[in-house]
């Protein structure tokens, strides 16, 4: 791949030429039929191309919303005097240029605009409009828009992709490769076509041809649907292969059941039968001569840490070594304190940046951050534990167990890729379902004008001797240039300081506010959290760095500002900080002034679903399940090998794996 444009395609996951055939169009634009009759009673539906003469172009106006986006109103008219109105939003500079261009248009030549017609007060309104040049008329346009993260492919890259499809025999190469991949499965051609909803005479080349060079818009979309289901079969086959190929040969660990019992009995609390069962099952799994991949799932309060501790201590008792990796130094210190108390004879070693380690050869249990990955150890590990799995990349987790260690991942909310693997039996799962304390969390979505209601509830929280957490998406003003409507942590900290000061006569002695975010040092953030735990403060304003693992005694109320900027998993983790020792917690999401219906529907899931795994499955449906192949690194979004620019339906993947299983 020496061509610059082809190298640029690799940024979007296209690493082999045949994959170009699996780039799905964003949309089709049928510019072959122009509607010159603008009578609103024509009954137009779907995206339509209209032609008419300029009737009027308004001056630049400002929207009434908080963002006050500039727009102009363009009206077209037909020979009968019927009008079409469209609202064009853009920058003031672009709108001025467009307005001048339209105003100069010859009244004897029509203007063409493509969009979605609606009817409002007997007026034909066009939404999602796009002005069309006369030279583009008479064709069915296939529109591609590759994207990865926040970056989109440049027009020249899309043009290059289109040329490849037209000039090279890419479609045949793609079809041949797909047939080769399908041959590794036991799915018959007849059953595959039934699954795709394809005719007996259809073939893969025909499907791809009609996607990229359609004669009919509806046919093109139908073929995209079929190829997406075909991709689901290929991904399902990869996921099943991943399950059978994971792990490497290693020396089996030998455990004594009496030693495990003694570790459980030595804890300063009594483990539940559910916890004991999970610990014993995982220990038994580690007697295998092949490294195992295990997943421990449980919401906050189900006691994952003591299960991890029991497994880790048992490995040490069997003569092995353990490394436990956490996402932050504060969490690492917290777990190190707990395990040092539980297992004083093991003396766990803390591995974080700046910590000096003495007598490395004597270390049997390491607890730390990614600093563990950056040190050279004179030994290998027998068990690698990744706590709060969703905070680490695939590469970090695989590097952690690269020498053949058993891998145990733990979380309340698995990332979409892991959720998909769990759902299809690729990982060995242990789930803790029972919380060891009685607690209830009330989750609410509040409109932007509910500030007074929030202040009253916050005041009641503090008056009762409980603590309050305020979470902001951004840390300070320097991050707000592109998000002027978002309140940052520093700004919120100042406001809550004023709130505490003005209500000091109503609050307990010692009430105060502390601040924690990524711009402060680890020591400063640790001091802020310690102040809450010791009672020197009762309000913490922070970013999402507090989302995982931290236990703050007496924290029962959390307010999240601009929750639309956070993911469902992040929000659930924040909710898990509340009422850690039992009781009632209040989780309030304060919505911004402007929020899309799609974002609001997503946030509604938080108030409807309290179970972390269920929420993770819903998150997977929204964000995509990433790349399930053996070499896959993407943990969310669309698959980056067998389909590009189109998200595979989770139900299709479920059905595809059932098809593969039943065929086998």
C-alpha positions as CSV (number, residue, x, y, z in Angstrom):
1,X,0.0,0.0,0.0
2,X,2.1,2.8,-1.3
3,X,-0.6,5.1,-2.5
4,X,-1.1,8.0,-0.1
5,X,-4.9,7.7,-0.3
6,X,-4.9,4.0,0.4
7,X,-2.6,4.6,3.4
8,X,-5.2,7.2,4.6
9,X,-7.9,4.5,4.3
10,X,-5.9,2.4,6.8
11,X,-6.7,5.0,9.4
12,X,-10.3,3.8,9.2
13,X,-9.4,0.1,9.6
14,X,-9.1,-0.8,5.9
15,X,-5.8,-2.6,5.7
16,X,-6.5,-4.9,2.7
17,X,-7.8,-4.0,-0.7
18,X,-10.7,-6.5,-0.7
19,X,-12.1,-4.7,2.4
20,X,-13.0,-1.7,0.2
21,X,-16.0,-3.7,-1.1
22,X,-17.3,-3.7,2.5
23,X,-17.4,0.1,2.9
24,X,-21.1,0.7,3.1
25,X,-22.7,3.9,1.6
26,X,-23.9,6.5,4.1
27,X,-26.9,7.1,1.9
28,X,-28.2,7.2,-1.6
29,X,-29.4,10.4,-3.3
30,X,-31.8,9.9,-6.1
31,X,-31.4,13.0,-8.3
32,X,-33.1,11.5,-11.4
33,X,-36.5,12.9,-10.8
34,X,-37.2,16.6,-10.0
35,X,-40.4,17.7,-8.4
36,X,-41.3,21.1,-9.9
37,X,-44.9,21.1,-8.4
38,X,-44.7,22.5,-4.9
39,X,-48.3,22.0,-4.1
40,X,-48.3,20.9,-0.4
41,X,-51.1,18.4,-1.0
42,X,-49.0,16.3,-3.4
43,X,-48.3,13.8,-0.6
44,X,-44.5,13.8,-0.8
45,X,-42.6,11.4,1.4
46,X,-39.0,10.5,1.9
47,X,-36.0,12.4,0.7
48,X,-37.0,14.3,-2.5
49,X,-35.4,16.6,-5.1
50,X,-37.3,19.8,-5.7
51,X,-36.8,22.5,-8.3
52,X,-38.2,26.0,-8.2
53,X,-37.4,29.7,-8.6
54,X,-36.1,31.9,-5.7
55,X,-39.0,33.7,-4.1
56,X,-37.1,35.2,-1.2
57,X,-34.0,34.9,0.9
58,X,-34.2,36.3,4.4
59,X,-31.5,38.2,6.2
60,X,-29.3,36.3,8.6
61,X,-31.2,35.5,11.8
62,X,-30.2,34.1,15.2
63,X,-32.0,31.0,16.7
64,X,-33.9,31.4,19.9
65,X,-32.0,28.6,21.7
66,X,-29.1,29.2,24.0
67,X,-26.6,28.6,21.2
68,X,-28.4,31.1,19.0
69,X,-27.1,29.5,15.8
70,X,-27.3,31.7,12.6
71,X,-29.7,30.8,9.9
72,X,-31.5,32.1,6.8
73,X,-34.9,31.2,5.3
74,X,-34.9,30.4,1.6
75,X,-38.3,30.2,-0.2
76,X,-38.8,28.6,-3.6
77,X,-41.9,29.1,-5.7
78,X,-43.4,27.1,-8.7
79,X,-45.4,28.3,-11.7
80,X,-48.7,28.0,-9.7
81,X,-47.4,30.1,-6.9
82,X,-47.0,27.3,-4.4
83,X,-44.0,27.7,-2.1
84,X,-41.4,25.6,-0.4
85,X,-39.6,27.0,2.6
86,X,-36.3,25.7,4.1
87,X,-34.2,26.9,7.1
88,X,-30.5,26.8,6.4
89,X,-28.1,26.8,9.5
90,X,-24.4,27.5,9.1
91,X,-21.8,30.1,10.1
92,X,-22.6,33.7,9.4
93,X,-19.9,33.9,6.8
94,X,-21.1,30.8,4.8
95,X,-24.7,32.0,5.1
96,X,-23.8,35.4,3.7
97,X,-22.0,33.8,0.7
98,X,-24.9,31.5,0.1
99,X,-27.4,34.3,0.4
100,X,-25.5,36.4,-2.2
101,X,-25.2,33.5,-4.5
102,X,-28.9,32.7,-4.4
103,X,-29.9,36.4,-4.7
104,X,-27.9,36.6,-7.9
105,X,-29.4,33.5,-9.4
106,X,-31.2,34.1,-12.7
107,X,-35.0,34.1,-12.2
108,X,-35.4,32.1,-15.4
109,X,-33.3,29.2,-14.1
110,X,-34.6,27.0,-11.3
111,X,-32.7,26.2,-8.0
112,X,-32.5,22.6,-7.0
113,X,-32.7,21.4,-3.4
114,X,-32.8,17.9,-1.9
115,X,-34.2,17.1,1.5
116,X,-37.0,15.7,3.6
117,X,-40.4,17.4,3.1
118,X,-42.8,18.1,6.0
119,X,-46.1,20.0,6.2
120,X,-46.6,22.7,8.7
121,X,-49.7,25.0,8.7
122,X,-50.4,24.1,5.1
123,X,-46.9,25.1,4.2
124,X,-44.3,22.8,2.6
125,X,-41.2,22.8,4.7
126,X,-37.9,21.1,3.7
127,X,-35.6,19.7,6.4
128,X,-32.0,18.3,6.1
129,X,-31.7,20.2,2.8
130,X,-28.8,20.3,0.4
131,X,-28.6,22.5,-2.6
132,X,-27.8,20.6,-5.8
133,X,-25.8,21.8,-8.8
134,X,-27.5,21.3,-12.2
135,X,-24.6,19.1,-13.4
136,X,-25.4,16.6,-10.7
137,X,-29.0,16.0,-11.9
138,X,-30.1,12.8,-13.6
139,X,-28.0,10.4,-11.5
140,X,-28.4,8.2,-8.4
141,X,-25.5,9.3,-6.2
142,X,-23.8,6.8,-3.8
143,X,-22.6,8.8,-0.8
144,X,-19.8,7.4,1.4
145,X,-18.6,9.0,4.7
146,X,-16.0,7.0,6.5
147,X,-15.4,8.0,10.1
148,X,-13.4,6.9,13.1
149,X,-13.7,8.7,16.4
150,X,-14.2,12.4,15.7
151,X,-12.3,12.4,12.4
152,X,-13.9,11.8,9.0
153,X,-12.3,10.8,5.7
154,X,-11.4,13.8,3.5
155,X,-13.3,14.2,0.2
156,X,-10.2,13.2,-1.8
157,X,-10.0,9.9,0.2
158,X,-13.7,9.2,-0.5
159,X,-13.1,10.0,-4.2
160,X,-10.2,7.6,-4.2
161,X,-12.4,4.9,-2.7
162,X,-15.0,5.4,-5.4
163,X,-12.4,5.2,-8.1
164,X,-11.1,1.9,-6.7
165,X,-14.6,0.4,-6.8
166,X,-15.1,1.6,-10.4
167,X,-11.6,0.9,-11.9
168,X,-10.4,-2.2,-10.0
169,X,-12.1,-5.5,-9.7
170,X,-12.4,-4.9,-6.0
171,X,-15.9,-6.3,-5.7
172,X,-14.9,-9.7,-7.2
173,X,-11.8,-9.8,-4.8
174,X,-14.1,-9.0,-1.9
175,X,-16.6,-11.7,-2.8
176,X,-13.8,-14.3,-3.2
177,X,-12.4,-13.4,0.2
178,X,-15.8,-13.7,1.9
179,X,-16.4,-17.1,0.3
180,X,-13.0,-18.2,1.6
181,X,-13.9,-17.1,5.1
182,X,-17.3,-18.7,5.0
183,X,-15.7,-22.0,3.9
184,X,-14.2,-22.3,7.4
185,X,-17.7,-22.5,8.9
186,X,-20.1,-25.4,8.6
187,X,-23.0,-23.1,7.4
188,X,-24.5,-24.4,4.1
189,X,-25.1,-22.1,1.2
190,X,-28.8,-22.8,1.4
191,X,-29.1,-21.9,5.2
192,X,-26.9,-18.9,4.7
193,X,-29.2,-17.5,2.0
194,X,-32.2,-18.2,4.2
195,X,-30.6,-16.3,7.0
196,X,-29.8,-13.3,4.7
197,X,-33.3,-13.3,3.2
198,X,-31.6,-13.7,-0.2
199,X,-33.1,-15.4,-3.3
200,X,-31.7,-18.8,-4.3
201,X,-30.1,-17.2,-7.4
202,X,-28.4,-14.4,-5.5
203,X,-24.7,-14.4,-5.0
204,X,-22.3,-12.3,-2.9
205,X,-20.9,-10.4,-6.0
206,X,-24.4,-9.4,-7.0
207,X,-25.2,-8.1,-3.5
208,X,-22.0,-6.0,-3.4
209,X,-22.5,-4.8,-7.0
210,X,-26.0,-3.5,-6.2
211,X,-24.8,-1.8,-3.0
212,X,-22.1,0.3,-4.9
213,X,-23.8,0.6,-8.3
214,X,-27.6,0.4,-7.5
215,X,-30.4,0.9,-10.1
216,X,-32.9,1.5,-7.3
217,X,-32.5,3.2,-3.9
218,X,-34.7,0.6,-2.1
219,X,-32.7,-2.2,-3.6
220,X,-29.4,-0.7,-2.5
221,X,-30.6,-0.4,1.1
222,X,-31.9,-3.9,1.1
223,X,-28.5,-5.2,-0.1
224,X,-26.8,-3.3,2.7
225,X,-29.0,-5.0,5.2
226,X,-28.1,-8.4,3.7
227,X,-24.4,-7.8,3.7
228,X,-24.5,-6.5,7.3
229,X,-26.1,-9.9,8.3
230,X,-23.4,-11.6,6.2
231,X,-20.7,-9.7,8.2
232,X,-22.4,-10.8,11.4
233,X,-21.8,-14.4,10.4
234,X,-18.1,-13.7,9.8
235,X,-17.8,-11.9,13.1
236,X,-19.7,-14.7,14.9
237,X,-17.3,-17.2,13.5
238,X,-14.3,-15.1,14.7
239,X,-15.8,-14.9,18.2
240,X,-16.2,-18.6,18.4
241,X,-12.6,-19.1,17.2
242,X,-11.4,-16.7,19.8
243,X,-13.1,-18.8,22.5
244,X,-11.3,-21.9,21.4
245,X,-7.8,-20.3,20.8
246,X,-7.4,-18.2,23.9
247,X,-4.7,-19.3,26.4
248,X,-1.2,-20.9,26.3
249,X,0.3,-23.9,28.0
250,X,1.6,-23.4,31.5
251,X,2.5,-25.3,34.6
252,X,-0.7,-26.1,36.5
253,X,-1.1,-24.6,40.0
254,X,-1.7,-27.0,42.9
255,X,-4.1,-25.7,45.6
256,X,-5.0,-27.1,49.0
257,X,-8.7,-26.7,49.8
258,X,-7.8,-26.4,53.5
259,X,-5.5,-23.4,52.8
260,X,-8.3,-21.7,50.8
261,X,-10.7,-22.2,53.7
262,X,-8.2,-20.7,56.1
263,X,-7.9,-17.6,54.0
264,X,-11.7,-17.2,54.0
265,X,-12.0,-17.7,57.7
266,X,-9.2,-15.2,58.5
267,X,-11.1,-12.3,56.9
268,X,-12.5,-9.7,59.3
269,X,-16.0,-10.4,57.9
270,X,-18.0,-13.4,56.7
271,X,-18.1,-14.1,53.0
272,X,-21.4,-15.0,51.5
273,X,-22.0,-18.4,49.9
274,X,-22.1,-16.7,46.5
275,X,-18.7,-15.2,47.1
276,X,-17.2,-18.4,48.3
277,X,-18.6,-20.4,45.4
278,X,-17.1,-17.9,42.9
279,X,-13.7,-17.9,44.6
280,X,-13.5,-21.8,44.8
281,X,-14.6,-22.1,41.1
282,X,-12.0,-19.7,39.9
283,X,-9.3,-21.3,42.0
284,X,-10.3,-24.7,40.5
285,X,-10.1,-23.2,37.0
286,X,-6.5,-22.2,37.6
287,X,-5.5,-25.8,38.0
288,X,-5.6,-26.0,34.2
289,X,-2.5,-26.6,32.2
290,X,-3.7,-23.8,29.9
291,X,-3.9,-20.2,31.0
292,X,-7.5,-19.2,31.7
293,X,-9.5,-16.0,31.0
294,X,-12.1,-15.3,33.7
295,X,-14.5,-12.5,34.3
296,X,-15.9,-11.5,37.7
297,X,-18.9,-9.2,37.4
298,X,-20.8,-7.6,40.2
299,X,-22.3,-4.3,41.0
300,X,-20.9,-2.0,43.7
301,X,-21.5,-3.6,47.1
302,X,-21.5,-7.2,46.0
303,X,-18.0,-7.8,47.4
304,X,-15.8,-8.4,44.3
305,X,-12.6,-7.3,46.2
306,X,-12.7,-10.1,48.8
307,X,-13.3,-12.7,46.0
308,X,-10.2,-11.3,44.2
309,X,-8.3,-11.3,47.4
310,X,-9.1,-14.9,48.2
311,X,-8.0,-16.1,44.7
312,X,-4.8,-14.0,44.9
313,X,-3.9,-15.2,48.3
314,X,-4.6,-18.8,47.3
315,X,-2.2,-18.5,44.3
316,X,0.5,-17.1,46.6
317,X,-0.1,-20.0,49.0
318,X,0.3,-22.4,46.1
319,X,3.8,-20.9,45.4
320,X,2.7,-18.5,42.6
321,X,2.9,-14.8,42.1
322,X,0.0,-12.3,41.6
323,X,-0.2,-8.8,40.1
324,X,-3.4,-6.7,40.5
325,X,-3.7,-3.7,38.3
326,X,-6.1,-0.8,39.0
327,X,-6.8,2.4,37.0
328,X,-5.7,5.0,39.6
329,X,-3.1,5.3,42.3
330,X,-5.8,6.2,44.9
331,X,-7.6,2.9,44.2
332,X,-4.3,1.0,44.3
333,X,-3.5,2.6,47.7
334,X,-7.0,1.8,49.0
335,X,-6.8,-1.9,47.9
336,X,-3.2,-2.2,49.2
337,X,-4.3,-1.0,52.6
338,X,-7.2,-3.5,52.7
339,X,-5.2,-6.5,51.5
340,X,-2.3,-5.6,53.8
341,X,-4.8,-5.9,56.7
342,X,-6.4,-9.1,55.3
343,X,-3.1,-10.9,54.5
344,X,-0.3,-9.5,56.7
345,X,1.8,-12.7,56.2
346,X,2.0,-12.0,52.4
347,X,2.8,-8.3,52.8
348,X,1.5,-7.0,49.4
349,X,3.8,-4.6,47.5
350,X,2.4,-1.3,46.2
351,X,3.6,-0.5,42.7
352,X,2.7,3.1,41.6
353,X,4.7,5.9,40.1
354,X,7.3,7.3,42.5
355,X,7.0,4.3,45.0
356,X,10.4,2.7,45.8
357,X,10.3,-1.1,45.8
358,X,12.9,-3.0,47.9
359,X,13.7,-6.7,47.7
360,X,11.9,-7.2,44.4
361,X,12.7,-10.9,44.4
362,X,10.6,-11.4,47.6
363,X,7.4,-9.8,46.1
364,X,4.6,-12.3,45.9
365,X,1.5,-10.1,45.5
366,X,1.8,-6.8,43.6
367,X,-1.0,-4.2,43.8
368,X,-0.6,-1.1,41.6
369,X,-1.4,0.9,38.4
370,X,-0.1,0.5,34.9
371,X,3.3,1.2,36.5
372,X,3.4,-2.6,36.8
373,X,3.5,-2.9,33.0
374,X,6.4,-0.4,32.8
375,X,8.8,-2.3,35.1
376,X,11.1,-5.2,34.3
377,X,10.3,-8.1,36.7
378,X,12.8,-10.9,37.3
379,X,9.9,-13.4,37.4
380,X,6.6,-14.1,35.7
381,X,3.1,-13.9,37.2
382,X,0.7,-16.8,37.6
383,X,-2.4,-14.7,38.0
384,X,-2.9,-11.2,36.5
385,X,-6.0,-9.3,37.9
386,X,-7.4,-6.3,36.1
387,X,-9.8,-4.5,38.4
388,X,-12.2,-2.0,36.8
389,X,-11.7,-3.7,33.4
390,X,-13.5,-1.0,31.5
391,X,-10.7,1.5,32.3
392,X,-8.0,-0.4,30.3
393,X,-7.4,-1.1,26.7
394,X,-7.2,-4.5,25.1
395,X,-3.5,-4.1,24.6
396,X,-2.9,-3.3,28.2
397,X,-4.9,-6.3,29.4
398,X,-3.2,-8.7,27.0
399,X,0.3,-7.4,27.8
400,X,-0.5,-8.0,31.5
401,X,-0.9,-11.8,30.9
402,X,1.5,-12.2,28.0
403,X,3.8,-14.6,29.8
404,X,1.0,-17.2,30.3
405,X,-0.6,-15.9,33.5
406,X,-4.2,-16.6,34.2
407,X,-6.2,-13.4,33.5
408,X,-9.0,-12.4,35.9
409,X,-10.9,-9.2,34.9
410,X,-13.4,-7.5,37.2
411,X,-16.0,-4.9,36.7
412,X,-19.6,-3.9,37.3
413,X,-20.0,-2.7,33.7
414,X,-18.1,-4.6,31.1
415,X,-17.1,-2.6,27.9
416,X,-19.3,-3.4,24.8
417,X,-16.7,-5.7,23.3
418,X,-16.5,-7.7,26.5
419,X,-20.3,-7.7,26.9
420,X,-20.6,-9.3,23.5
421,X,-18.0,-11.9,24.3
422,X,-19.7,-12.7,27.6
423,X,-23.1,-12.9,25.9
424,X,-21.7,-15.5,23.5
425,X,-19.8,-17.7,25.9
426,X,-16.3,-16.7,24.9
427,X,-15.3,-15.8,28.5
428,X,-15.8,-17.8,31.7
429,X,-18.1,-15.6,33.8
430,X,-18.7,-15.4,37.5
431,X,-21.4,-13.0,38.6
432,X,-22.1,-11.7,42.1
433,X,-25.8,-10.7,42.3
434,X,-26.3,-10.0,46.0
435,X,-25.3,-6.8,47.8
436,X,-24.0,-7.3,51.3
437,X,-25.8,-4.2,52.6
438,X,-29.4,-3.0,52.2
439,X,-29.4,0.1,50.0
440,X,-31.6,1.8,47.5
441,X,-30.6,4.4,44.9
442,X,-33.1,6.8,43.5
443,X,-32.1,8.1,40.0
444,X,-33.7,11.2,38.5
445,X,-33.3,13.2,35.3
446,X,-33.9,16.9,36.0
447,X,-34.4,19.7,33.5
448,X,-32.0,22.6,33.5
449,X,-34.4,24.8,35.4
450,X,-34.6,22.5,38.4
451,X,-31.7,24.2,40.2
452,X,-33.8,25.3,43.2
453,X,-35.1,21.8,43.7
454,X,-31.6,20.5,43.6
455,X,-30.4,23.1,46.1
456,X,-33.1,22.1,48.6
457,X,-32.3,18.4,48.3
458,X,-28.5,19.1,48.7
459,X,-29.2,21.2,51.8
460,X,-31.2,18.4,53.3
461,X,-28.4,15.9,52.5
462,X,-25.8,18.1,54.3
463,X,-28.1,18.9,57.3
464,X,-28.6,15.2,57.9
465,X,-24.8,14.8,58.3
466,X,-24.4,13.0,54.9
467,X,-22.0,14.0,52.1
468,X,-22.5,15.4,48.6
469,X,-20.7,14.8,45.3
470,X,-20.8,17.2,42.4
471,X,-19.5,15.7,39.1
472,X,-18.6,17.9,36.1
473,X,-17.6,16.7,32.6
474,X,-14.6,19.2,32.4
475,X,-12.0,20.2,34.9
476,X,-11.6,24.0,34.2
477,X,-12.1,26.8,31.8
478,X,-9.3,25.8,29.5
479,X,-11.3,22.8,28.4
480,X,-14.5,24.8,27.7
481,X,-13.6,26.7,24.6
482,X,-15.6,24.4,22.4
483,X,-18.3,23.8,25.1
484,X,-19.3,27.2,26.3
485,X,-22.5,25.8,27.8
486,X,-20.8,23.3,30.1
487,X,-20.1,24.1,33.7
488,X,-16.6,23.0,34.6
489,X,-15.4,21.6,38.0
490,X,-13.4,24.8,38.9
491,X,-16.4,27.0,38.2
492,X,-18.8,24.6,40.1
493,X,-16.3,24.5,43.1
494,X,-16.5,28.3,43.4
495,X,-20.4,28.2,43.2
496,X,-20.7,25.5,45.9
497,X,-18.3,27.4,48.1
498,X,-20.6,30.4,47.9
499,X,-23.6,28.1,48.5
500,X,-22.0,26.7,51.7
501,X,-21.0,30.1,52.9
502,X,-24.5,31.6,52.4
503,X,-26.2,28.7,54.2
504,X,-23.6,28.2,56.9
505,X,-26.1,29.0,59.7
506,X,-28.2,26.0,58.5
507,X,-25.3,23.5,58.2
508,X,-23.3,21.3,60.6
509,X,-20.0,22.7,61.9
510,X,-17.1,21.9,59.6
511,X,-19.1,22.0,56.4
512,X,-16.8,22.7,53.5
513,X,-16.1,22.1,49.8
514,X,-13.0,20.3,48.3
515,X,-12.0,19.9,44.6
516,X,-10.5,16.9,42.7
517,X,-9.7,16.6,39.0
518,X,-7.0,15.4,36.6
519,X,-5.2,18.8,36.6
520,X,-4.2,18.4,40.2
521,X,-1.5,16.1,41.6
522,X,-2.3,12.6,43.0
523,X,-1.5,14.0,46.4
524,X,-3.9,16.9,46.1
525,X,-6.7,14.6,44.9
526,X,-6.0,12.1,47.7
527,X,-6.0,14.9,50.3
528,X,-9.5,16.1,49.0
529,X,-10.9,12.6,49.3
530,X,-9.3,12.1,52.7
531,X,-10.9,15.4,53.9
532,X,-14.4,13.9,53.0
533,X,-13.6,10.7,54.8
534,X,-12.3,12.4,57.9
535,X,-15.2,14.9,58.1
536,X,-13.1,17.9,57.3
537,X,-15.4,18.6,54.3
538,X,-18.8,17.4,53.2
539,X,-19.0,18.4,49.6
540,X,-16.7,17.1,46.9
541,X,-16.6,18.7,43.4
542,X,-14.8,16.5,40.9
543,X,-14.5,15.2,37.4
544,X,-15.1,11.5,36.5
545,X,-11.8,10.5,38.1
546,X,-13.9,9.5,41.1
547,X,-16.1,7.1,39.1
548,X,-14.4,3.8,40.0
549,X,-13.8,2.0,43.2
550,X,-13.5,4.8,45.8
551,X,-15.4,4.4,49.0
552,X,-16.4,7.7,50.7
553,X,-18.2,7.1,54.0
554,X,-21.5,8.8,54.3
555,X,-21.8,9.8,50.6
556,X,-25.5,9.6,49.7
557,X,-26.1,12.3,47.1
558,X,-24.5,12.9,43.7
559,X,-25.4,15.6,41.2
560,X,-24.0,15.2,37.7
561,X,-23.7,18.3,35.5
562,X,-24.1,17.9,31.8
563,X,-24.6,14.1,32.0
564,X,-25.1,13.9,28.2
565,X,-21.3,14.3,28.0
566,X,-20.8,11.0,29.9
567,X,-21.3,7.4,28.9
568,X,-23.9,5.1,30.5
569,X,-21.1,3.0,32.1
570,X,-19.5,6.1,33.6
571,X,-22.8,7.2,35.0
572,X,-23.5,3.8,36.5
573,X,-20.0,3.7,38.1
574,X,-20.7,7.2,39.6
575,X,-24.0,6.0,41.0
576,X,-22.1,3.1,42.6
577,X,-20.3,5.6,44.9
578,X,-23.5,6.2,46.8
579,X,-24.6,4.5,50.0
580,X,-21.7,2.1,50.0
581,X,-22.5,1.1,53.6
582,X,-26.3,0.9,53.1
583,X,-29.3,3.3,53.2
584,X,-30.8,5.5,50.5
585,X,-28.8,7.4,47.9
586,X,-29.9,10.1,45.5
587,X,-28.5,10.2,42.0
588,X,-29.5,13.4,40.1
589,X,-28.7,14.1,36.5
590,X,-29.1,17.8,35.6
591,X,-29.8,18.1,31.9
592,X,-28.4,21.0,29.9
593,X,-30.7,23.6,28.2
594,X,-30.3,21.9,24.9
595,X,-30.3,18.1,24.6
596,X,-31.3,16.0,21.6
597,X,-34.1,13.5,22.0
598,X,-31.7,10.7,21.3
599,X,-29.4,11.7,24.2
600,X,-32.3,12.1,26.5
601,X,-33.6,8.6,25.7
602,X,-30.1,7.3,26.4
603,X,-30.0,8.9,29.8
604,X,-33.5,7.6,30.6
605,X,-31.9,4.2,30.8
606,X,-30.1,5.2,33.9
607,X,-33.3,5.9,35.7
608,X,-34.9,2.6,34.4
609,X,-32.0,0.2,34.8
610,X,-30.1,-0.4,38.1
611,X,-28.2,-3.6,37.1
612,X,-24.7,-3.0,35.7
613,X,-24.6,-5.9,33.2
614,X,-28.1,-5.1,31.8
615,X,-27.0,-1.5,31.4
616,X,-23.7,-2.6,29.7
617,X,-25.8,-4.6,27.2
618,X,-27.9,-1.6,26.4
619,X,-24.7,0.5,26.1
620,X,-23.4,-2.1,23.6
621,X,-26.5,-1.8,21.5
622,X,-26.1,2.0,21.4
623,X,-22.3,2.2,20.8
624,X,-21.6,-1.1,18.9
625,X,-19.7,-4.0,20.2
626,X,-16.3,-3.2,18.7
627,X,-14.1,-5.8,17.0
628,X,-14.6,-9.4,18.2
629,X,-11.8,-10.9,16.1
630,X,-8.6,-12.3,17.8
631,X,-6.6,-9.3,16.8
632,X,-9.4,-6.9,17.5
633,X,-8.5,-3.8,19.5
634,X,-11.7,-1.7,19.2
635,X,-13.8,-2.1,22.3
636,X,-16.8,-0.1,21.0
637,X,-18.3,1.0,17.7
638,X,-18.7,-0.8,14.5
639,X,-16.6,-3.9,13.6
640,X,-13.4,-2.8,11.8
641,X,-12.7,-5.8,9.5
642,X,-15.9,-7.1,7.9
643,X,-18.0,-3.9,7.6
644,X,-17.2,-0.2,7.5
645,X,-19.5,2.8,8.0
646,X,-22.4,0.7,9.2
647,X,-23.2,-0.7,12.6
648,X,-24.1,-4.4,12.8
649,X,-27.3,-5.1,14.7
650,X,-26.7,-7.1,17.9
651,X,-29.7,-9.3,17.2
652,X,-28.1,-10.2,13.9
653,X,-25.0,-11.2,15.7
654,X,-27.0,-13.3,18.2
655,X,-28.9,-15.0,15.3
656,X,-25.6,-15.5,13.3
657,X,-23.9,-17.3,16.3
658,X,-27.0,-19.5,16.7
659,X,-26.8,-20.3,13.0
660,X,-23.1,-21.3,13.3
661,X,-23.7,-23.4,16.4
662,X,-26.7,-25.2,14.9
663,X,-24.7,-25.9,11.7
664,X,-21.8,-27.3,13.6
